Amino acid sequence: MNKLCRATRARQPLSARRVARAAAWLAVIAAFAFTSGCGMFGRTQLPPCPPVAIVAETAKLVKFRPGPGRDLTDVEYEAEISDFRGKCDYDKRGVNIDITVAFTVSRGPAMAGQQAQFDYFVAIPKYRPAEMGKRIFAVAAKFDTAAQRGVQTDEVHMQLPIKADDSDDYEIYLGLQLSHDEVEFNRARRTNR
């Protein structure tokens, strides 16, 4: 049977073989361009992610040791949301959002241990007062023995049942979960600058 195939190929004219090979390559290229998603005629615009912002009044925490003192020598640690990165993609259920939040944590003179513990929140006002409207996450930042400052990151995944056209209506806010006194301390610091 092998000889028959070779004989059949040998009888085919050279120009017919080239035309068949070129047609096969064109079919492969056309199929690739059709299934690639980007297309040969331009890029498809991806829908925007919901906007994310840091709440200024809750972006920083100054944790004092217990007691009435509130000067520099009473500071156990300071934590601040220093950055965030996010990405999203849409599927038939809505939007999948991944946010990485970065915290800068500094040791204060009154810190006795090697760890700073604090909470932060991710809030979507459109969903308040439902549980989906605000979620609180714990962070434990450990210091090396000599380190005075470090960066801790945390990742959050959310799935929201929204359409791409509605993404601007679902703002996402990040902040440290603070007590009333801690928020007032931040407000006073901002007005004194």
N, C-alpha and C positions, 0 to 999 in steps of 0.2 A: 504494500500500500504506500510505503514511503516513496518508492520509485515513481509511482503514478502521480503523486503530488508534485514531485520535482519535475517530472515531464510536463505537467500542466503549467507549472510556473515558467518553465523554459519556453513554452510556445507563446506565452503572452507577450505582446509587443512591448518594447521598452517604454514608449511614450504612454501607453495605457497604464502601466505600473506607476509611473510618476503622477499621472492624473489621479489615480486611485489613492496614492499615498498623500498627495496634497489635499484631496477632499477629506480624507480621514483626519488629517491635522486640523483643517478648518472646522470640522465637526467638533473635535475635542476643544479647540479654542472657544468656539461659540457656546458649547455646553458649559465651560468654565465661567465665561463672562455672564451667562444667564443665571447660573446658580451661585455666583460669588456674593450677591447681595449688594455690592457696591455699584455694579453696573459699569458699563463703559461710557455712559453719557452723563455722569456726575454722581456726587455723593448724596446719600439720603440723610436728611436732617434728623438727628436724634432728639427725642423729646427732652425738655429740661428736667432736672431734678428739683424737688421742692427746695425753696431757699432755707438756708441754715444760718443762724446768727447766735452770738454769745451775748447774754444779758449783762450789760456793763456793771450793774450794781451787785451782781452775784458772781463776777468773774474771778474775784480774789477772796481768800480767807486768811485772816491773821488769827491764829489760834494762841490764846494766852493761857498760861498756867492758871489753875483754880485760885481764886482770891480776888481782891479788889484792884490789884495793880494792873495798869494798862500802858506801861512805858516799854521801851525797847528791851529792857532786862527781863521782862515778863513774857516775852514771845517764845513759845515752844517751837512753832514752825509757821511758815507761810506757804500757801498753795495757790496757784493761779492757773486758769485755763489759758495756755499760751498759744495753742493752735488747734486746728482740726482739719481733717481731710475727709472728703466724702465722695461716694460714687453711687450710682443707681442704675437700675435697668427695669424695664417694664415687661410684664407678661400678662396673661389673661386674668390673673387674680389682682393685678394692680402694680404697685411699684415696690421693688426690693431696694432698701437703702442700707448702705454700710458706711458708718462714720467712725473714724479713729480720732479720739480726743487726746491731746497732749497736755500734760500738767507739768509745770515747773514747780518744784518743791524745794524750799530752803529751810535749813535747820536754824533755829533761834537759840539764844544763849540759855534759855530756861528748859531746853529739851533734855530729858533725862534718858530716854530710850533710843532705839535705832529705827523706829518706825513712826510714820505719820499716817493717821487714818482719817479719812473724810469721805463725804458723799457728794455726788453730783447728779443733776437731773437732765432728762431730755423731755421737753414738753412740746405738745402740739395743741395750741389753744382751740383749734377747730373741734377737737374731740373732748374738751373739758365738759363736764366733770367726770366723764367715764375714765376707767383705769388706763385706757389707751392714751388719755390726754397728758399724763405725766408719769414717767417712770424714774425711779431713783436707783442709782448704782453705787456700790461701795468701792473705794480705792484704798489700798494699803501700800504706801511707798516706803521701801526700806532704804536706809542709808548705809553705805560702807562706813567703817569706823572713822576714816579720815574725811569723807565727803561732807561738804557743807551745802551742796546743791545738787539736784538731779532732775531728770525728766522721766516721768512715768506716763505710759500710754494705756488706753483702754479702748476696746472695740465694741461697738453696738450694731446689731442688725435689727432692722425693722421691716415689716411688710405691711403696707398700707393699701387698703382697697380703693384706690382712686384711679381716675383716668389721666392720661398724660396731659390732656388739655386743662385739667384742674390743678396741676401741680403748684401753681403760684398761690392758690388759696390755702395751702397747707404748710404754713411756715413752721419750722422746727427751731426751738430755742434750747441752748445749752447754758448751764450755770451750775455753780456750786450750791449745794443744799445748805443754806445758812439759817441761823436763828435770827429773830427780829433784832437783837442787839448787834449781831455781826453785820447785818444789812445796814443798820444805822451807823455803825463804825465806818463802813465803806463810803456811805453818803457823806459823812463828815470829812473824811480824807479827801474826797473828790472836790468838795467845795473849798477846802483850805489850800488847794494847789494854785 
